[in-house]
């Protein structure tokens, strides 16, 4: 088990993870779009309409990742650790 020495070092680690999460999200966009139709077809038993797939893909491509706020995370983490 790794113990974070200070709240600041934990906050810095969180900020680094958020930066990596944005890159991972952007890299996953093509997979999200390509897997959508297959997932809907498995769920419904038939493929979705082409216009629905196109709208979903357009939404995924237009989306931007908004990571968490390291300051908010630090406040919530500190509150959780001190309040039990």
Long-range contacts (C-beta under 8 A, 24 or more apart in sequence): 7-74, 7-77, 7-78, 10-74, 10-77, 11-70, 11-71, 11-73, 11-74, 12-70, 14-68, 14-70, 14-73, 14-74, 15-70, 18-67, 18-68, 18-70, 19-67, 21-65, 21-67, 22-65, 22-67, 25-65, 26-65, 29-60, 29-61, 29-63, 32-60, 33-57, 33-60, 33-61, 36-60
